[in-house]
Amino acid sequence: MFVESFWLGRLKLGDSYKVVNSETGRELRVGRVASLSPYVGGRTVRTDDANERFDAEYQVVVLELDTNDLPLGLNVVAEIPAPAK
């Protein structure tokens, strides 16, 4: 997952997150942050979103699911709770 630089230092290894079906909003699974890249940069993957920012910097974050029974290609959203202040 590409995470905007705004989140730098706010995500930690092992943090949990929810996987939600992007079309229905239904929670599907829970997972955890498996790794964080040591750098930020642009991303090569683009979307059709007219509001997408091309100048933003991103950190690559690898997320791990608790299960592998979701179908490949399913559009999902990873919801990571905001860190405590």
N, C-alpha and C positions, 0 to 999 in steps of 0.2 A: 504494500500500500504506500502511496506517496502522501506524506504528511507535511503540511506547510511549516515553514521555519518558525512560525508563531509557537508551535508546540515543542520546540527544542528545549530539552531539560525537564519537560513536564511528563514525558513518558518514561517508564522504567521497565527493565526486563521483568517479566512475570506479571505485569499489570493485566487485569482481566478486562474483557470487552464482550459485548453482545453482538451476535450476527443476526441481522434483521432482513427479512425478505423486502427488497426495495419496492416491490409493487403492492404488497399487502400490508406491510408494516408489522407483520407477525414475527415475534422473536423465534429464531430457529435453533440456535446453539450458543454456547459460551466458549470463549477461547482465551488465549493469553499472548502477550507480546513475547516473541521468541528471539528477535534480534533487532538492533538499531544500527544503521550505517554510521560510520564515524565522520561522514561528510554530508554537505548539502549541495544541491545543484539543480539544474533544470530537469525536466522530464521529457521523454520522447513520446510518451503516450498522450494522445489528445482526445478530447470528447467533442460532441456536437453542441455543447453548451455555449451560447453566444456570450455569456458573462465570464467564461473561463479566462483566467489571468495567465498570460504567457511569460510575464516578468517575475513571477513568484519563484522562490527557491524552496526546494523540497528535500526532506530526509526520507530515505527508504526504510520502512519498518516492516518486518516480516511477522505476520500473525499466525498463530498455531491454533487449530481447532481441537476441541476435545473428542471429535469423531470425524470419520471420513465418509459418512453416508449421504452427504448432500450431492445433488447431481452437478456434474461439471457444466459450466456455462450459466449457472443460476446467478441472476443479478442480485447482489446483496449489499448491505451497508454495514460497516463496522462502527458500532457506537461505543466510543471510549469515554467513560465519565470524566468530567472536568476534575483536575486535581484539587485537593483541599488547599485552602489558602493559609 
